[in-house]
């Protein structure tokens, strides 16, 4: 017997947003419902504890090393406590967010407070409770271009961090190749480890993938687009391997035949749509036109399907399945949320006036205290031998003094 939609919705809102994965596996209908704005709004209103569900916006402050941080949400103001957006509780200077995990944990970076110390400080942070844990410092001779953080298990917490970087010192390896350094931090070992370098053709820039956007998560992988706009970089946090995914065939063909007038000016970005990997493209035909492609099959035989066709500028990102978020360039403190199905628009004012296009991070968090104890670190063999040599020197010095 099929239940009425309102009864199904009443059952589904008994689950929290963090338990949405359990709902999505029941059926295609439940999966689609869990991404609807109506469902997410009911969850926010009926949740036993206040939650924050929206986006963090971060942009560099003019003529400064500091950053501006804002939070916007498509939901109406509820009874949630105000979110303190200051990162000044972190050690060091000029704090900024480098990555946000799907469960709301932040990876933050600060500069050392000692003037001549160029080393950076990395912390894992829960913004709503202002708690943090320091992380080991990766190799700072490399210039960070992209960072992503993913939670593999929430209880007990197990997360990994991917860091893509380029060498500050020009490589002695011959052209036409460039090398992107790939490092992974694992919270279970509490160490960074370097994977094999990513080798690619030199294209005039040291950055291999687009570093101006936050990664898009889908199926347990982090995604960035390559700079050629015809393929996508995908990193699997479980196997710690990366792969290359082709853009939709239509986009690749249009890119190769870009002499066509309406494809001379176009823009492509990756988005997350209904938990899937999406590609949104804006071009002139001759007026502004936007389309959304979604990967319906992420197996060995990947399949792209066009989901949306619309006139007008492309959205900055999507919230669920029916809400578009758009950053308004003519008003640096306003964000527009529009409903794809009804056309209804909702304007939200951010706490800061962002003069530069902000980095947008999807953000979902509660206000519960975060209890996490890093595992005890085992000393590396080299460090052990160094300590033993130091102890031997001390014993020799003591013997010399007694003599």
N, C-alpha and C positions, 0 to 999 in steps of 0.2 A: 504494500500500500504506500503510495506516494504522499508525503506530508506537504501541507501548504507551505509556501515560501516563508511566510511570517513566522510559522512554527519552527522551521529549520533555522531561521535567523536567530530566534530566541534561544535555541539550543547552542548555536555556534558562539554566541557572545559569552557563554559560560567559560570559554577558553580565554586565556590571556593572549596578548599579541605574540609573546615569546613562544607560545605553543601552537602557533599557526601552522607549523610544519605537520603536526599531527592531523589537522583538518584537511590539509591539501592533498593528502594521500588517500582520502576516503573516496572521492569521485571528482570528475571534471567540474561538476556544478559547484561542489564545496570549495574546490580549489579556486575557481573564478570568484566566488562569493567572498572568500577571505581577502581578496585584493581590492574589493569595492570600497569606495569612500564611506558609504552608509554603514558597512560592517565595522570599519576602523573607527568611525565616530562613536558608534554604540559601545564598542570595547572601551574607548577612552572614558566615556561617561559612566560605565557600569563597573569599571575595574575597582577592585577593593583598595588598591593603593594608587596614588597619583602617578601618572606616567607622562613622559615627554616624547612626543612623536612628531617629527618634522625634519628640518634641515638646519645644519650649522653653516653659516656663511663666513668665510675668512678672506681678507684681502690685505695687501701691504699698505701701511700708512705712509702717506706722502712725506718725502724728505726725512725718513726715519727707518730704523731697523725693526720697529714695532709692527704689530699686526692688529687689525680691527676684527672683532668677532661678534656675530649676531646669531640669533635663533629665530626662525619663523616656522609657523605651522599652519596648515590649511584648516585645522579645527578651530572652532570658536574658543574663546578663553574659558577655561574650566577652573576647578578648584585646586589645580596643581600649585605647589609653592613656586615662587619666582626662582628662575634659574640664574645663579650668579655666574656670569660669563667671564669673570676675571680669572686669568691664569697666573696671577702674581703669587699664589701660594706655592708654586713650583720653585725648586732651586734654580739659581742662575738668572740670566737677563734675557729680555726680548723673547718670551715664550711664544711658540706657535704650534698649531696642530699639524702633524705630518700625515696621520692616518686615523681613520675611525673604523672600528670593527662593527659588524652587523648588530652586536649586542650592546653597543653604546660605549664601549671602552675606547679611550683615546691613546694614541701614541703621540707624545709631545716632545718637542726639541727646544732646548734653551742654550744660550751661550754662557760659558764659564764666567763667573763674576770677577776672577782675577784678570787684570788688564791684558797681560801678555800671554795668557793661556788661551790658545785657539781651539782647544778641544770642546766638542759639543756634549751636552748632557741629554740622554734619552730617558724618558719616564713613561710608564704605563699608568693611565690616569682615569679616574671616574669623576667626571665634571660635576655631576649633581651633588655628590657628597664631598668633593674636594679632597679625595684620597689619591695617593700616588705611591708607586714603587720605582726605584731606580733600576735601570737596565745596564748591562755591560756595554761599554763603548765599542762600536765597530771600528774598522780601520778608517781613520779620518783623513788619510792621504787621498782617499777617493771622494769625489764630489757627488753627493746624492742627487739623483734625478727623479726617481720614483720610489715610493714606499707604499706597501699595502699590509694590512694586518687582518688576520682571520682567526676566529674562534672555532677550533675543531671539536671542543667539548666544553660545556658550561659548568658541569659539576662532577668531579673537580675541574677547575679551570685549566684548559690546555689551549694555548694560542701559538701562532707562528707569525713572524714578520718577514716580509720579503723586501730586500733593499737592492735596487738597481742603481749603479753609479758608473761614472767615468773617471779615468785616471787624471789627476791634476797635472802629472808630469807627462809630457808627450811620449807616446809609446815608441819604443825602438823597433817594434814589429812593422814590417813593410806595408805600404799602401798597396792595393786599394781597400784594405780591410780595416775595420775599426772593431774595438772590443768593449763590450759592456760587462762590467763586473757584477756578478749575481751572488748575493749573500742571504742566508736565512737564519733567523733567530728562532730557537725552539724553547718554549717555557719549561719543558720537562728536563732538558739538559742545562738550561739557563746559559747557553753559549751561542755565539755567532759561528757559523761555518760558511766557507766559501765554496760555491758550486763551480762547475765549469763555466768559463767565460762564454758569452754569447757573441759569436763572430758574425759580422755583417759588412756589407760594402760601405766604404766611406762616401758620404753624401754631402760633405761640407759642414756637417754638424756632428758633435760627439754624442748627442742624445739619440738613442735608438727608437724609443717610443715617446708618445706625446706626454710631456710632463706638466702640462697646464691644467689637467683635469684629474679628479680623484678616480680611482679604479672603479670599475663596474663589477659587482659580484653576481655570479650565477653558477649554480651547480657546484659550488665549492671551489670555484676558480676566480682569480682576479684577472680583469681584462683591461687593456689599453689599446688604442689604435696605433698602428705604425704610422710613421710620418708620410708614407706614400699614399695613405687613404684607401688602399686596396686590400689590406689585410689587418689582422688583429692579433696581438700578443696575448696569450692565455697561460697563466701559471697555476698549476695544481698544487695546493698546499699539502695534500695527503701524500702524493708520490714525489713532491719536490722536483717536478719536471715542468718544462714549458713547451708550448706548441704554437704553431701559426695557423690561424683560421682565415679563410678567404671571406671577403665582404660579399654581399649578395651579387650574383652574376651581373645583374642589370647595372649596378653601381660600378663594377669593375669595367664593364664594356663602355659605359659612358665616360669613365675616367680615361680610358685608352683613346676614345674618340672625342676628347674634350674640345676639339676645334669647333664643335657645334655651339652656336651662339648662346643658347640658354644654359649651357653647362660651363661657360667660361667663369661664372661667379657662382660658386656653390660652397657649402659648408657641411661637414659631417661630424657627428659626435656619437659616442656610445651611450646607451641608457639601459636601465633595468626596467623591464615591463612585465608585470605579473610573474616576477621571479625568474624571468628568462632574459637572455642577452638580446638587446635591441640596438638597431642602428637608425638614427634619425638624420635625414638629409634635407637641407634647404637649398633651393636653386631658383633661378629666374626663368620663367617660361611664357611670356617675358615678365609677368608679374611674379611676386614672391610666392613660392609653392613649397610645401613641406610634406614629406612622406616618412612613414615608420615601417621598418622591416624588423621582424622578430624571428629568432631561431626556434622553430618548433621541435626540431629533433637534434639533440646534442650528441648523438651516438657517433659511430664510425662514419655513417653517411649523413652529414649535416644538411639540414633543409631550412632555407629562409622562406618566410611568407610575408607579403605586404599586408599590414594591418590597418594603416590609416593613410588617407590622402586628404590634404586640406590646403586651402589658400591661407597665406599669412606666414609670419616668421616662425621659425622652429622654437619649441620650448627648451628651456634650460635642462629640465629633467621631468620625470613623471613621478607621481605619487600614486601607487597602486595601479589600477587599470583604467580609471576614468578621470583622473585629475592631472592637468598639466601645470607645471610651475614655470613661470617666465620672469626673468630678471629684466626690469625696465631700465634701459640705458638712459632715458631722458630724465629719470628720477632715481637718484642713487640710493634712496632709502626705502623704495617701494618694491614689493614683490606681488605679482599677480598669480592667483590660482584660478584656473578655469576648468569647468566640468565639460568633458568631451561630449557627453550625451545630451545635457540640457543647455549648454552654452552659458550657464550662469558663471559670473566672474566675482571673485572675492579678492580685494586688495589688502595686503598686510604691510605695515610699516616696520622696518627693522630698527633695532636699537642704535645702529651705527649708520653713518652715511658713507657708503663704499664708493670711493672715487674710481677705483679700478675694479674690473670684473672679478667677483669673488670666486674662490674655490668652494664648491658646494658638496657637503657631506651629508648623506642621509643619516638621521640620528634618532635612535629609540632607546630610552633609558628610564629606569625607575629611580626612586630616592632611597632605596634600601642600602644599608651599610655594606660595603664590599669587604669580604674577608678572604684574603689570599696571602698565602705564605710561600715565597719562592723556595724551590728545593735547595737543599744544602749543596754547595758547589764542591766538586772534587778538584783537587789541585792537579794541574797538568804535570806530566813527567819532567818537562824542562823546568817548571817552577820548583818542583821538589828538589831536583839536583842543585838548583840555584840556592835554595834554602840550606841544603846540606853543606854546600861549599862555604856559605856564610857562617854556619855554625862551626865548621872546622877552623876557619880563620879566627873566630872568637876564642876557641879553645887554645889555639897556638899563641894568641896574644896574652891570654891568661897565664900560660906556662912561662912565657918570656918575662912577664911581670913578677911571677913568684921566684924565678931564678934571679 
